[in-house]
Amino acid sequence: MLSVSEARRRLLDALQPCDAETIRLSQASQRVLAESISANMDSPRFDNSSMDGFALRAADVEMASVARPVRLAVIGDLPAGAAFEGSIQGGQAMRIMTGAELPTGADAVVPVEDTDTPVAVAGAALPKEVEVRRALKPGAFVRPAGQDFHNGDVLLLEGARLRPQDLALIAMLGKGELRVHRKPRVAIFSSGNELLPVSQALLPGRIYETNSHALSALVEGCGAEPILLGIARDDLRDVQRHLDQAVDSGADLILTSAGVSVGAFDYLREAVLSDGTLDFWKVNMRPGRPFAFGAYRQIPYIGLPGNPASAFVGFEVFVRPALQKLAGVKNWSRQTLEGRLVEAISSDGRESYLRVRIKRGNGAPEILLTGHQGSGNLYSLVRADGLMVVPAGVTLCPPGSQMEVWPL
């Protein structure tokens, strides 16, 4: 059996990002850049006021104070978005709003709080003079041009997943379209004669199919598009038919659950090998040892176990990083935390991913199991805040052990 790290490396090495497409900025949330974004201007574009107040020459008020205020002639109003064609001379000031371009000749702004004009509202009556009650140095309350970035600076790197603040930055540059990687399409189906869709009445010896609902939601949460193909019977031809449907749907990845073990009615391995390859089908982990990776008709194929907890863990360990690679994300890493184990646990030496609750207090988080760790115990997964990682070769973790946890 392969180690988890070796299996993940081989899987990721076999995948290539989806091709690029051009989309509108309004469609770009959570998409992955296929090109780096460089600045096409300075930001701010011009020196501007960081306060509502009066633009002036700092030299005129270098000795101003509450006890010895300086009076300046007010020559105009400057709201944000307006421009002043003239120039401020010695002994003059202009009322200015936050964000407005600093007029020529001015090199500082005095906030309204430091004048005898406590309210500065654009359009309000303009005073003939303003009394300045504090000394200023050049640049006071001014945001200089290029303070944030300069024309030509690389602002966002190819392979970054776009967040709301990234979209705002791109809008600031006036870019209405951008190149992103196409969303990966993931064809999903489960296999097993015992499975029923939730729309049917429950029959003796049958169970409702659950994995496709969880896997579809997980795929969407990774920014990919699920393609649901239903349930394949325990029949070689029906399994092959579902695999062919997955290819014909334009899937970038085929994802199945159940049927990858060595039981008498597990046909997925045989079906995949009929027109494809399998790189590996067992991994030294718990839960989820039966795990298949290969390709069917040149489309990457991942086969997860059928038990709900095993399928979920397999997704987190392998499919989530695979979807990041397909989406074009570079330098992806999982968020983790360290917690203190409250109770002793034993393991069989395989790399294990146990369902746990995370209790946060003043110190390090405390970690508790969510009940028995059987791979069919879906409720223990519902109760879990995270997956605790027990390294391969470890058979006993005493209370107080510091453990790595993947928050869910």
N, C-alpha and C positions, 0 to 999 in steps of 0.2 A: 504493500500500500504506500502511496505517496504521502509525504508530509503535506500539511496544509499550505505552507509557504511555497513549496515546490509546485504543487498543483495550481495555486493561484498564479505563480509566475508563468507557467506553461500556458495557462488559459489566456492571460493578458497579452503574452507575446504573440499569440495567434490572431489577435483582433486588430483591426484598423478603424480609425474614426470614420464616421459617415461623411459623405461628400458635403460640400458647402452649397448654400443657397443665399440669395439676397432677399431680405424681408424688410418691411417697414418697422420703424422704431417702435410703433405702438404694439407690435406683435413680438417684441424681443425679450420680454420678461422671462428670466431663467434660461434663456438660450445660451449657447456657448459660442464665443467669438471664433471665427475662422480667420481673422486678421487682427493685427494689433491696431489700436486707435491712437493716433498722434494728434497733438494740438495743432490747429490751423490758425491760432491767434494767441495773444497773451491773455491771461486772466489775473486780475481784472484787465479789461481792454484799455482803461484809462484811469488816471488818478481820480478817486471818488471819495465822497464823504462817508464816514462810518457813523455819523450822528446827525440828528436834526440840530442845526445851529446856524452859524455865520462863518462864511469863508473869508479869510483875511490874510494879511502878511504878518508872520510871526514877529518880525522886527518892530511892528507898530505897538505890540502889547508885551514886549519882553519885561517891562517893569510893572505891569498891571497887577492889582490885588483888590481885595474887597475894600480895603481902606483907601486905596488910590486907584480907582477904576479909570479906564481909558475910554473916551467916547470916539466912535467912528461913524462916518457918514454911510448910510445904507443906500446903495445905488441900484438894487434890483432883487428879484426873486428867482430862485433856480430850483424848480422841482425836478425829481428824477425823470430822465428821458428828455430833458430840454438841454439846449446848448447856449452858451453866452459868447457872443461874437467879439466883445470888447476885452478890456484888460483891467484888473483891479490895480489901482494906484495907491500910493501911500496915504494913510488916513481914511481908506475906504473899506467897506465890507459888503458882502452879498448874503442875503438869507438863502440857506441851502437845505435841501432835504436829504435824508439818508439814501445813498446810492447815486446821487447826482454827480455829474462830472465836475471836478474842481475847476473853477474858472482860471483862465490865464492870469498870472500875476499873484494869485493866492498860493500859499504854501502850508496852510494850517486851517483848522476849523475849531471854533470855540462852541461847545455845547450850549444849548439854550439855558440850561441850568446855571451856567456861569455868566449870565447876562441879566439885564433888567427886563428882558422880554421872555417870560417863562414859557410861553406857548408859541411854537412855530408851526403854523398850519398854512399849507400852500393856498394862495388865494385870499388869505386874511389880510387885513389892512397892513401895509408895509410901513414900519416906523421910519422916520427920517434919520434917526440916529440910534445906535445901540451902545449900551454901556457894557464894556468887557471887564470882568472882575477877577481874571486870573491870567497869569503869564503863560505863554505857550512857546514851544520850540518848533522849528520847521518840521513838518510831517505829523504833527499832533492831530489825531482823529482823522487821518487820511489813509485810505487803503491804496497803496501805490500800484501802478500798472505792473503786471507780471508778478505780483506777490505770490500768487498761487502756483502758476506754471507759465512757461514761455512757449511761444510758437515753435513747433518742432519737437517738443518734449513727448515721449511715449507715455501715455496715460493709462492705457489698459492693454494687457498682453493677450495675444492669441491663446485660446484655451481657457480663458476665464469665463465662468458662468455669471451672467449678467444679473446684478441685484438692482433694486429700485434706485439706489444712489448712483449706480453706474449709468442707468438710463438717463437720469437727470444730467449727468456730466456730458453724455453724448448729445443730448438736446442742446446744451449750452454751446456746443461746437457747431450747431446748425445742421447736423447730419440727420436726415430723415430716413435714410436707408443704411443697412449695414450687412456685412457678410457673416453668416453664422453657419455652424454645422447643422445639417438636417437632424431632426429628432429621430433617435433609433426606433424602429418598429419591432415589437416583440410579439411573436405568435405564441399563444399559451393554450395548452390543453392538458387534461388529466386523463389517466387511463385506469380501467378497472370495471369489471362487471358489477361490482358491489355498489358503484356510485350512482346516485340519482341527482338530477338538477332539482333545485329547491322548488320549482314550479309543479313538481309531481308529488302525488301522495306517497308516503313512506310505505315500503313493502317489507315483509319479513326477510331478515338477513341482509337488508340493504341499508346504506347510510347516505346522507346528503353529501354531495361534493362541496368541499370548502376551500381547497387550495387555490383554485382559480380566482376566487374573490380576493383573497389576501395578496396573491401574486400580482393581480391586475392593479390593485391599489399601490403596492410597492413599486411597480414599474412606473406608474404615473408620478409617484413621489420622486422618482429619479429623473423626471423630465422626459420620459420616453412615452411611446404610444403603444398600449396593449391591443392585441388582436385576439379576441377570444374565440376559440374553435371548439369549445364544448368538451365532451367526454368520448374517449376512444374505448371501444370494447376490447376485451382480452382476446383479440383475434389479429393475426399478423396482417391480413389485408386491410382491416379497419385502421390499424395503427399506421400502416404505410399511407393509407388515404389521408389521414390527418397530417402526416408529415408533408405530403405533397401539397395539401391545402395551405400549409404554412409557407412553403416556398412560393406558391402561386400568389399568395397575398402580398408579396413584396417584403417579407420580414427580413430584418437584419440579424435576428437571433431567434432561434426556436427554443422555447422553454417548456419543459414538460414536468409533470410530477407523477410518481409511481411508475412501476413497470421497468425499473432499471436494475433490479436485483437479479437473483439467479433462480427464482421460483419457476415452477412448471408453467405458469401463465404470464410470465413477464416477457413481453415480446419486443420491447423498445430497442434493446441492444441489437437483436436480429434484424429489426426493421431498418434501423439506422445503417447497419453494415451492408444492407442490400444495395444501397446506392450512396455510401459515404464511408466515413472512417470514425473510429473512436480512439482518442489519445489515451484516456484513462477512465476507469469506472469505479475505483475505490480510493478513499482518502482516509488517512489515519486520524479521524475526528469523531466526536460524540456530541450531539446526535448527528446523523447524516453521513455515515460511512459509505452507503451506496450512492455514489455521485458520478455521473457520466459527463464527459466532455469530448466533443468531436465535431463533425460536420456532416450534414446531409445535403446532397446536391450542392455542395460548396457553400452552404449557409451554416454558420456556427450553431452548434447544438449543445444545450445544457440540459441534462436530465437530473431532476431533484428527486429525493425519496418521497414516498407518499404520505408518511405520517406528518401531521401539520407542523409540529415543532421542528422536525428535521427539515422540512421544506423551507420554513422560515429562516432557520439558521443557515442553511445552504445559500439562501438568497443573500443574506447579510455578508457572509464570508466570501462568496464568489460572484454572485450576479450583480450586486450593487457596484463593486469596482469595475466589473465588465461593462456595465452600462455607462459609467463615467468615461471609460476608454472609448466606447463607441460614439459617445456624444461629443468627443473631442476635448474633454477636460484634461488639462495638464497639471501635474503636481497635486493630484487629489489625495487627501488624507482624511482618515476617519477621526471624528471627535471621540476622545476617550477621557476617562477620569480614573483616579485611584481611590479605592475605598477600603475600609477595614472590615474584615470578615467577622461577623458576630458569632457564628457557630462553626464547629469543625465540619469539614466535608471530606469525603473520600472520592477517589476517581480511579479508573481502570488503567491509567497511564496514557490514554489517548488525549490529544488536544481537545478540550471540552469547552462547550459554550452553554453555561447554565443560566436559567431564567432567575432573575433576582429582583428584589425591591431595593430601592436606594433611599435610606433615611438621612436627610440632611440636617445637620445641627451646627453648633459652633465650631466643631473640629472637623476632622476628615469624615466624609460620608460613611455611614454604616451599611453593610451589605448583608441581606438575608435572602435565603432561597424562597421561592414562591410555592413551595410544596414539592411533591415528588417530581422527578425530572424525566419521567417516561416520555418518549417521543410522540405519543398520541395524546398527551395531556395539553389540549389547546387552552383550557382555562388558566393553567399556570402561566401561559404566554400572555394571556389577556391581563393578568395581574402584574406582569413584569414591567419594571422601569428600565431594565437593561439586561445585557448578556454579559456574564462574568467569564473571563477567559482563564482557564486552567491550562498551563503549558503542558506539552507532551512530556511524559516521563514522571510527572508529579502524581503521586497516589494519595497524598494526605495534605490537607491545608488546615492547620490548627486555628482556633479562634485568635483574632488579632492580626492574621496575615494580611498584608497589603496586596490587593488584587486589582488587576486591570478590568475595567468595566466599559462596555460600549452602551452609552445611553440610547434608549429607544425613543 
